[in-house]
Structures are given as C-alpha cells and as structure tokens.
C-alpha cells in the first residue's frame, strides 16, 4: 500500500505465496501492480506445464523456472501458458533462472559444476533462448554478456541489486541499480533494501533518484 502509485511491479516469492496462495496475486492486481511470480519451477515437464497454466490463470505477469530443468521443461511451461490463453488469460513473461545470485564459484563447484561461473550462465542462457522463453534471471555481473546472447529484445532480470551502502545479506554477485542497468538489465529486483527500510516509500524514491 505504501508503494502504490510509485512502483509498477511487485515480486511475490515463495514465502509469501506458500503462506497465502493466489489470493496475494489477486490483491496486488487489484491495487494496479504488475506481478512477478517468482516460484522458480523445477520439475518434470508435465508438472511445470500445469504450474505455468495455474500461474497464468492467477494473473501473474511474469514467472520463473530453473533453466537447469532443460529445454523440454521450459517448452512445457510455454505450452501451459498457451493453454491458459485459450481461456482468456494473458500470457506472462517467462524467465529462466541461470545461477542463483547467492552462489559463488566455490558453491557452484560443490554441486559438481566445474565450469567457470560465466560459462555456466552462458550455457543455461543459450538453452533458455533455444526453448523460446522470454529471457533469463541472472546476476547483474553477467548482464552484459547475456545481452549479447539474448539480443536487444530479451528480458534480463537481475536480483542481487543493492543500492550503495546497503547490506549484502546472502547475495554474492551484486551491483548497484545504476550499474545493473548499464550492464544490460531490462528489470532489476530490489527486495530487502526497500521492504526492511524504516520508510519503504522513501527508500524506493531514493533508488529512483539515483537512477535519474
């Protein structure tokens, strides 16, 4: 409510959605927000197809899935979206998570992936492009490289964005809002620096002023 009339988009993550379900999507849509439903689908294609249908039917304008699930899974998500469109629902922007912004090179190696971070992000982005989804989610540090992979129209949504002087929290690969856009991001995700501020609206305004 404090950000109504200021922010255009609101992101709903797992914690909020698992607590309240689609009702929270409806509540934000009623307030005029576009909704980024960040549930990071990762399952067999049949399940992700159904999840994407349900997300589209809830009114989500943007949704996410893990690119590591493969091209068939990402293609199935689009099939679910198209099925929802046949019933009059809008088709959301569909994004593939590359490597979580909380992960370092060492953490990636612990999972058995020994490629350099940038190479792993690039490989997954290429799969996302091949599947036909709208774009990817990646750290702002990889945005410039991804812009070359996805071209000028691809969505590059960057979490791990921290205004100068903000605490990093559990993020490893970060940039300021201005740096993220200069690197090629189409959208930036800023959560805790706003939601945990004493005055969220003032924190939002300060970020906008920095970008201007």
ChimeraX commands (.cxc) that place a marker at each C-alpha (Angstrom):
marker #1 position 0.00,0.00,0.00 radius 0.5
marker #1 position 2.87,2.39,0.76 radius 0.5
marker #1 position 4.35,1.84,-2.69 radius 0.5
marker #1 position 1.07,2.09,-4.60 radius 0.5
marker #1 position 1.42,4.79,-7.24 radius 0.5
marker #1 position 5.21,4.54,-7.12 radius 0.5
marker #1 position 6.34,1.04,-8.08 radius 0.5
marker #1 position 4.86,-0.60,-11.18 radius 0.5
marker #1 position 5.88,-4.18,-10.38 radius 0.5
marker #1 position 5.73,-6.28,-7.22 radius 0.5
marker #1 position 7.54,-9.59,-6.82 radius 0.5
marker #1 position 5.90,-12.45,-4.94 radius 0.5
marker #1 position 8.38,-15.04,-3.72 radius 0.5
marker #1 position 7.91,-18.49,-2.27 radius 0.5
marker #1 position 7.49,-17.40,1.35 radius 0.5
marker #1 position 4.53,-15.13,0.63 radius 0.5
marker #1 position 2.92,-17.38,-1.97 radius 0.5
marker #1 position 3.15,-20.52,0.15 radius 0.5
marker #1 position 1.53,-18.61,3.02 radius 0.5
marker #1 position -1.29,-17.00,1.05 radius 0.5
marker #1 position -1.51,-18.64,-2.37 radius 0.5
marker #1 position -3.07,-16.99,-5.44 radius 0.5
marker #1 position -5.04,-14.60,-3.22 radius 0.5
marker #1 position -1.96,-12.41,-2.85 radius 0.5
marker #1 position -1.66,-12.17,-6.64 radius 0.5
marker #1 position -5.28,-11.00,-6.83 radius 0.5
marker #1 position -4.69,-8.45,-4.05 radius 0.5
marker #1 position -1.74,-6.88,-5.85 radius 0.5
marker #1 position -3.51,-6.87,-9.22 radius 0.5
marker #1 position -6.47,-5.09,-7.63 radius 0.5
marker #1 position -4.04,-2.37,-6.50 radius 0.5
marker #1 position -2.84,-1.89,-10.06 radius 0.5
marker #1 position 0.52,-3.64,-9.82 radius 0.5
marker #1 position 2.06,-5.96,-12.36 radius 0.5
marker #1 position 3.01,-9.18,-10.60 radius 0.5
marker #1 position 6.31,-11.03,-10.90 radius 0.5
marker #1 position 5.54,-14.51,-9.53 radius 0.5
marker #1 position 8.96,-15.88,-8.63 radius 0.5
marker #1 position 8.31,-19.54,-7.76 radius 0.5
marker #1 position 11.28,-20.98,-9.69 radius 0.5
marker #1 position 9.57,-24.05,-11.16 radius 0.5
marker #1 position 11.83,-27.09,-11.48 radius 0.5
marker #1 position 10.15,-30.42,-12.09 radius 0.5
marker #1 position 9.26,-32.84,-14.86 radius 0.5
marker #1 position 7.74,-31.15,-17.93 radius 0.5
marker #1 position 4.19,-32.33,-17.15 radius 0.5
marker #1 position 4.23,-30.74,-13.71 radius 0.5
marker #1 position 5.77,-27.49,-14.93 radius 0.5
marker #1 position 3.20,-27.26,-17.71 radius 0.5
marker #1 position 0.45,-27.41,-15.09 radius 0.5
marker #1 position 2.22,-24.96,-12.79 radius 0.5
marker #1 position 2.65,-22.44,-15.61 radius 0.5
marker #1 position -1.03,-22.76,-16.51 radius 0.5
marker #1 position -2.03,-22.10,-12.90 radius 0.5
marker #1 position 0.35,-19.14,-12.60 radius 0.5
marker #1 position -1.02,-17.57,-15.78 radius 0.5
marker #1 position -4.58,-18.18,-14.62 radius 0.5
marker #1 position -3.83,-16.45,-11.31 radius 0.5
marker #1 position -2.98,-13.24,-13.21 radius 0.5
marker #1 position 0.82,-13.33,-12.97 radius 0.5
marker #1 position 2.54,-11.06,-15.50 radius 0.5
marker #1 position 5.97,-12.68,-15.12 radius 0.5
marker #1 position 7.07,-16.09,-13.84 radius 0.5
marker #1 position 10.28,-18.04,-13.33 radius 0.5
marker #1 position 11.67,-21.55,-13.70 radius 0.5
marker #1 position 15.15,-23.06,-13.39 radius 0.5
marker #1 position 16.89,-23.39,-16.76 radius 0.5
marker #1 position 18.74,-26.39,-15.36 radius 0.5
marker #1 position 15.42,-28.24,-15.81 radius 0.5
marker #1 position 16.17,-28.36,-19.52 radius 0.5
marker #1 position 14.69,-27.26,-22.83 radius 0.5
marker #1 position 11.78,-29.73,-22.68 radius 0.5
marker #1 position 10.71,-28.40,-19.28 radius 0.5
marker #1 position 10.89,-24.76,-20.40 radius 0.5
marker #1 position 8.95,-25.59,-23.55 radius 0.5
marker #1 position 6.29,-27.33,-21.46 radius 0.5
marker #1 position 5.86,-24.16,-19.41 radius 0.5
marker #1 position 5.03,-22.26,-22.56 radius 0.5
marker #1 position 2.53,-24.94,-23.51 radius 0.5
marker #1 position 0.81,-24.38,-20.17 radius 0.5
marker #1 position 0.73,-20.63,-20.76 radius 0.5
marker #1 position -0.80,-21.08,-24.21 radius 0.5
marker #1 position -3.47,-23.35,-22.75 radius 0.5
marker #1 position -4.34,-20.62,-20.24 radius 0.5
marker #1 position -4.51,-18.08,-23.07 radius 0.5
marker #1 position -7.19,-20.18,-24.74 radius 0.5
marker #1 position -9.38,-19.40,-21.73 radius 0.5
marker #1 position -8.72,-15.68,-21.98 radius 0.5
marker #1 position -5.79,-15.30,-19.59 radius 0.5
marker #1 position -2.81,-13.16,-20.57 radius 0.5
marker #1 position 0.46,-14.91,-21.43 radius 0.5
marker #1 position 3.11,-13.97,-18.83 radius 0.5
marker #1 position 6.74,-13.11,-19.47 radius 0.5
marker #1 position 8.59,-16.39,-18.83 radius 0.5
marker #1 position 12.08,-16.31,-17.37 radius 0.5
marker #1 position 14.73,-18.95,-16.77 radius 0.5
marker #1 position 16.89,-18.81,-13.65 radius 0.5
marker #1 position 20.54,-19.32,-14.63 radius 0.5
marker #1 position 22.70,-19.44,-11.48 radius 0.5
marker #1 position 21.29,-18.07,-8.22 radius 0.5
marker #1 position 22.87,-14.76,-7.20 radius 0.5
marker #1 position 23.62,-16.18,-3.76 radius 0.5
marker #1 position 26.03,-18.72,-5.28 radius 0.5
marker #1 position 29.77,-18.19,-5.55 radius 0.5
marker #1 position 32.15,-20.12,-7.81 radius 0.5
marker #1 position 33.03,-22.38,-4.86 radius 0.5
marker #1 position 29.36,-23.08,-4.11 radius 0.5
marker #1 position 28.75,-23.93,-7.77 radius 0.5
marker #1 position 31.70,-26.34,-7.72 radius 0.5
marker #1 position 30.22,-28.06,-4.65 radius 0.5
marker #1 position 27.23,-29.04,-6.81 radius 0.5
marker #1 position 29.54,-30.74,-9.30 radius 0.5
marker #1 position 29.55,-27.94,-11.88 radius 0.5
marker #1 position 33.19,-27.16,-12.59 radius 0.5
marker #1 position 32.70,-24.68,-15.42 radius 0.5
marker #1 position 33.58,-21.06,-14.64 radius 0.5
marker #1 position 30.51,-19.17,-13.42 radius 0.5
marker #1 position 30.19,-17.03,-16.55 radius 0.5
marker #1 position 30.40,-20.09,-18.81 radius 0.5
marker #1 position 27.69,-21.92,-16.85 radius 0.5
marker #1 position 25.41,-18.87,-17.02 radius 0.5
marker #1 position 26.05,-18.60,-20.75 radius 0.5
marker #1 position 25.25,-22.28,-21.40 radius 0.5
marker #1 position 21.98,-22.05,-19.49 radius 0.5
marker #1 position 21.01,-18.79,-21.21 radius 0.5
marker #1 position 21.57,-20.42,-24.59 radius 0.5
marker #1 position 19.20,-23.22,-23.55 radius 0.5
marker #1 position 16.61,-20.66,-22.46 radius 0.5
marker #1 position 16.90,-18.93,-25.83 radius 0.5
marker #1 position 16.58,-22.24,-27.67 radius 0.5
marker #1 position 13.43,-23.10,-25.74 radius 0.5
marker #1 position 11.80,-19.83,-26.80 radius 0.5
marker #1 position 11.10,-18.34,-23.35 radius 0.5
marker #1 position 11.21,-14.57,-22.86 radius 0.5
marker #1 position 14.57,-14.27,-21.14 radius 0.5
marker #1 position 16.56,-15.08,-18.04 radius 0.5
marker #1 position 17.25,-14.19,-14.45 radius 0.5
marker #1 position 20.94,-13.70,-13.68 radius 0.5
marker #1 position 23.26,-11.57,-11.61 radius 0.5
marker #1 position 23.92,-8.02,-12.82 radius 0.5
marker #1 position 27.55,-9.01,-13.27 radius 0.5
marker #1 position 26.58,-11.30,-16.16 radius 0.5
marker #1 position 24.02,-8.96,-17.75 radius 0.5
marker #1 position 26.37,-7.54,-20.38 radius 0.5
marker #1 position 27.37,-10.99,-21.60 radius 0.5
marker #1 position 23.73,-12.12,-21.63 radius 0.5
marker #1 position 22.64,-9.12,-23.66 radius 0.5
marker #1 position 24.90,-10.41,-26.43 radius 0.5
marker #1 position 23.37,-13.90,-26.14 radius 0.5
marker #1 position 19.72,-12.83,-25.98 radius 0.5
marker #1 position 19.82,-9.77,-28.23 radius 0.5
marker #1 position 18.17,-6.40,-27.63 radius 0.5
marker #1 position 14.66,-7.77,-27.05 radius 0.5
marker #1 position 15.46,-10.47,-24.48 radius 0.5
marker #1 position 14.47,-9.92,-20.86 radius 0.5
marker #1 position 17.34,-9.88,-18.39 radius 0.5
marker #1 position 16.05,-9.61,-14.84 radius 0.5
marker #1 position 18.72,-9.08,-12.21 radius 0.5
marker #1 position 18.37,-9.80,-8.49 radius 0.5
marker #1 position 21.38,-9.14,-6.29 radius 0.5
marker #1 position 20.89,-5.39,-6.73 radius 0.5
marker #1 position 21.94,-3.34,-3.74 radius 0.5
marker #1 position 21.95,0.47,-3.51 radius 0.5
marker #1 position 25.34,1.87,-2.48 radius 0.5
marker #1 position 25.91,1.32,1.22 radius 0.5
marker #1 position 23.27,-1.41,1.63 radius 0.5
marker #1 position 23.99,-4.70,3.39 radius 0.5
marker #1 position 24.69,-7.58,1.01 radius 0.5
marker #1 position 22.71,-10.13,3.03 radius 0.5
marker #1 position 23.07,-13.57,1.41 radius 0.5
marker #1 position 23.91,-12.19,-2.03 radius 0.5
marker #1 position 27.32,-12.89,-3.58 radius 0.5
marker #1 position 27.27,-11.34,-7.06 radius 0.5
marker #1 position 25.86,-7.85,-6.70 radius 0.5
marker #1 position 25.76,-4.40,-8.31 radius 0.5
marker #1 position 24.08,-1.07,-7.69 radius 0.5
marker #1 position 20.83,-0.31,-9.58 radius 0.5
marker #1 position 22.64,2.06,-11.95 radius 0.5
marker #1 position 25.38,-0.50,-12.66 radius 0.5
marker #1 position 22.81,-3.23,-13.33 radius 0.5
marker #1 position 21.01,-1.18,-15.98 radius 0.5
marker #1 position 24.27,-0.03,-17.52 radius 0.5
marker #1 position 25.30,-3.69,-17.76 radius 0.5
marker #1 position 22.19,-4.50,-19.83 radius 0.5
marker #1 position 19.44,-5.45,-17.36 radius 0.5
marker #1 position 15.86,-4.90,-18.52 radius 0.5
marker #1 position 14.47,-5.16,-14.97 radius 0.5
marker #1 position 16.11,-5.08,-11.55 radius 0.5
marker #1 position 14.86,-6.80,-8.41 radius 0.5
marker #1 position 15.26,-4.95,-5.12 radius 0.5
marker #1 position 13.74,-6.54,-2.05 radius 0.5
marker #1 position 15.20,-6.11,1.41 radius 0.5
marker #1 position 16.72,-2.63,0.92 radius 0.5
marker #1 position 13.11,-1.46,0.42 radius 0.5
marker #1 position 10.97,-3.91,2.38 radius 0.5
marker #1 position 13.15,-3.75,5.51 radius 0.5
marker #1 position 13.62,0.04,5.39 radius 0.5
marker #1 position 12.02,2.13,8.11 radius 0.5
marker #1 position 10.27,4.06,5.32 radius 0.5
marker #1 position 9.88,1.82,2.25 radius 0.5
marker #1 position 8.46,4.61,0.07 radius 0.5
marker #1 position 11.42,6.88,0.86 radius 0.5
marker #1 position 13.84,4.04,0.14 radius 0.5
marker #1 position 12.13,3.47,-3.23 radius 0.5
marker #1 position 12.25,7.17,-4.06 radius 0.5
marker #1 position 15.96,7.32,-3.21 radius 0.5
marker #1 position 16.69,4.49,-5.65 radius 0.5
marker #1 position 14.70,6.21,-8.39 radius 0.5
marker #1 position 16.56,9.46,-7.73 radius 0.5
marker #1 position 19.89,7.63,-8.00 radius 0.5
marker #1 position 18.83,6.22,-11.40 radius 0.5
marker #1 position 17.67,9.62,-12.65 radius 0.5
marker link #1:1,2 radius 0.2
marker link #1:2,3 radius 0.2
marker link #1:3,4 radius 0.2
marker link #1:4,5 radius 0.2
marker link #1:5,6 radius 0.2
marker link #1:6,7 radius 0.2
marker link #1:7,8 radius 0.2
marker link #1:8,9 radius 0.2
marker link #1:9,10 radius 0.2
marker link #1:10,11 radius 0.2
marker link #1:11,12 radius 0.2
marker link #1:12,13 radius 0.2
marker link #1:13,14 radius 0.2
marker link #1:14,15 radius 0.2
marker link #1:15,16 radius 0.2
marker link #1:16,17 radius 0.2
marker link #1:17,18 radius 0.2
marker link #1:18,19 radius 0.2
marker link #1:19,20 radius 0.2
marker link #1:20,21 radius 0.2
marker link #1:21,22 radius 0.2
marker link #1:22,23 radius 0.2
marker link #1:23,24 radius 0.2
marker link #1:24,25 radius 0.2
marker link #1:25,26 radius 0.2
marker link #1:26,27 radius 0.2
marker link #1:27,28 radius 0.2
marker link #1:28,29 radius 0.2
marker link #1:29,30 radius 0.2
marker link #1:30,31 radius 0.2
marker link #1:31,32 radius 0.2
marker link #1:32,33 radius 0.2
marker link #1:33,34 radius 0.2
marker link #1:34,35 radius 0.2
marker link #1:35,36 radius 0.2
marker link #1:36,37 radius 0.2
marker link #1:37,38 radius 0.2
marker link #1:38,39 radius 0.2
marker link #1:39,40 radius 0.2
marker link #1:40,41 radius 0.2
marker link #1:41,42 radius 0.2
marker link #1:42,43 radius 0.2
marker link #1:43,44 radius 0.2
marker link #1:44,45 radius 0.2
marker link #1:45,46 radius 0.2
marker link #1:46,47 radius 0.2
marker link #1:47,48 radius 0.2
marker link #1:48,49 radius 0.2
marker link #1:49,50 radius 0.2
marker link #1:50,51 radius 0.2
marker link #1:51,52 radius 0.2
marker link #1:52,53 radius 0.2
marker link #1:53,54 radius 0.2
marker link #1:54,55 radius 0.2
marker link #1:55,56 radius 0.2
marker link #1:56,57 radius 0.2
marker link #1:57,58 radius 0.2
marker link #1:58,59 radius 0.2
marker link #1:59,60 radius 0.2
marker link #1:60,61 radius 0.2
marker link #1:61,62 radius 0.2
marker link #1:62,63 radius 0.2
marker link #1:63,64 radius 0.2
marker link #1:64,65 radius 0.2
marker link #1:65,66 radius 0.2
marker link #1:66,67 radius 0.2
marker link #1:67,68 radius 0.2
marker link #1:68,69 radius 0.2
marker link #1:69,70 radius 0.2
marker link #1:70,71 radius 0.2
marker link #1:71,72 radius 0.2
marker link #1:72,73 radius 0.2
marker link #1:73,74 radius 0.2
marker link #1:74,75 radius 0.2
marker link #1:75,76 radius 0.2
marker link #1:76,77 radius 0.2
marker link #1:77,78 radius 0.2
marker link #1:78,79 radius 0.2
marker link #1:79,80 radius 0.2
marker link #1:80,81 radius 0.2
marker link #1:81,82 radius 0.2
marker link #1:82,83 radius 0.2
marker link #1:83,84 radius 0.2
marker link #1:84,85 radius 0.2
marker link #1:85,86 radius 0.2
marker link #1:86,87 radius 0.2
marker link #1:87,88 radius 0.2
marker link #1:88,89 radius 0.2
marker link #1:89,90 radius 0.2
marker link #1:90,91 radius 0.2
marker link #1:91,92 radius 0.2
marker link #1:92,93 radius 0.2
marker link #1:93,94 radius 0.2
marker link #1:94,95 radius 0.2
marker link #1:95,96 radius 0.2
marker link #1:96,97 radius 0.2
marker link #1:97,98 radius 0.2
marker link #1:98,99 radius 0.2
marker link #1:99,100 radius 0.2
marker link #1:100,101 radius 0.2
marker link #1:101,102 radius 0.2
marker link #1:102,103 radius 0.2
marker link #1:103,104 radius 0.2
marker link #1:104,105 radius 0.2
marker link #1:105,106 radius 0.2
marker link #1:106,107 radius 0.2
marker link #1:107,108 radius 0.2
marker link #1:108,109 radius 0.2
marker link #1:109,110 radius 0.2
marker link #1:110,111 radius 0.2
marker link #1:111,112 radius 0.2
marker link #1:112,113 radius 0.2
marker link #1:113,114 radius 0.2
marker link #1:114,115 radius 0.2
marker link #1:115,116 radius 0.2
marker link #1:116,117 radius 0.2
marker link #1:117,118 radius 0.2
marker link #1:118,119 radius 0.2
marker link #1:119,120 radius 0.2
marker link #1:120,121 radius 0.2
marker link #1:121,122 radius 0.2
marker link #1:122,123 radius 0.2
marker link #1:123,124 radius 0.2
marker link #1:124,125 radius 0.2
marker link #1:125,126 radius 0.2
marker link #1:126,127 radius 0.2
marker link #1:127,128 radius 0.2
marker link #1:128,129 radius 0.2
marker link #1:129,130 radius 0.2
marker link #1:130,131 radius 0.2
marker link #1:131,132 radius 0.2
marker link #1:132,133 radius 0.2
marker link #1:133,134 radius 0.2
marker link #1:134,135 radius 0.2
marker link #1:135,136 radius 0.2
marker link #1:136,137 radius 0.2
marker link #1:137,138 radius 0.2
marker link #1:138,139 radius 0.2
marker link #1:139,140 radius 0.2
marker link #1:140,141 radius 0.2
marker link #1:141,142 radius 0.2
marker link #1:142,143 radius 0.2
marker link #1:143,144 radius 0.2
marker link #1:144,145 radius 0.2
marker link #1:145,146 radius 0.2
marker link #1:146,147 radius 0.2
marker link #1:147,148 radius 0.2
marker link #1:148,149 radius 0.2
marker link #1:149,150 radius 0.2
marker link #1:150,151 radius 0.2
marker link #1:151,152 radius 0.2
marker link #1:152,153 radius 0.2
marker link #1:153,154 radius 0.2
marker link #1:154,155 radius 0.2
marker link #1:155,156 radius 0.2
marker link #1:156,157 radius 0.2
marker link #1:157,158 radius 0.2
marker link #1:158,159 radius 0.2
marker link #1:159,160 radius 0.2
marker link #1:160,161 radius 0.2
marker link #1:161,162 radius 0.2
marker link #1:162,163 radius 0.2
marker link #1:163,164 radius 0.2
marker link #1:164,165 radius 0.2
marker link #1:165,166 radius 0.2
marker link #1:166,167 radius 0.2
marker link #1:167,168 radius 0.2
marker link #1:168,169 radius 0.2
marker link #1:169,170 radius 0.2
marker link #1:170,171 radius 0.2
marker link #1:171,172 radius 0.2
marker link #1:172,173 radius 0.2
marker link #1:173,174 radius 0.2
marker link #1:174,175 radius 0.2
marker link #1:175,176 radius 0.2
marker link #1:176,177 radius 0.2
marker link #1:177,178 radius 0.2
marker link #1:178,179 radius 0.2
marker link #1:179,180 radius 0.2
marker link #1:180,181 radius 0.2
marker link #1:181,182 radius 0.2
marker link #1:182,183 radius 0.2
marker link #1:183,184 radius 0.2
marker link #1:184,185 radius 0.2
marker link #1:185,186 radius 0.2
marker link #1:186,187 radius 0.2
marker link #1:187,188 radius 0.2
marker link #1:188,189 radius 0.2
marker link #1:189,190 radius 0.2
marker link #1:190,191 radius 0.2
marker link #1:191,192 radius 0.2
marker link #1:192,193 radius 0.2
marker link #1:193,194 radius 0.2
marker link #1:194,195 radius 0.2
marker link #1:195,196 radius 0.2
marker link #1:196,197 radius 0.2
marker link #1:197,198 radius 0.2
marker link #1:198,199 radius 0.2
marker link #1:199,200 radius 0.2
marker link #1:200,201 radius 0.2
marker link #1:201,202 radius 0.2
marker link #1:202,203 radius 0.2
marker link #1:203,204 radius 0.2
marker link #1:204,205 radius 0.2
marker link #1:205,206 radius 0.2
marker link #1:206,207 radius 0.2
marker link #1:207,208 radius 0.2
marker link #1:208,209 radius 0.2
marker link #1:209,210 radius 0.2
marker link #1:210,211 radius 0.2
marker link #1:211,212 radius 0.2
view
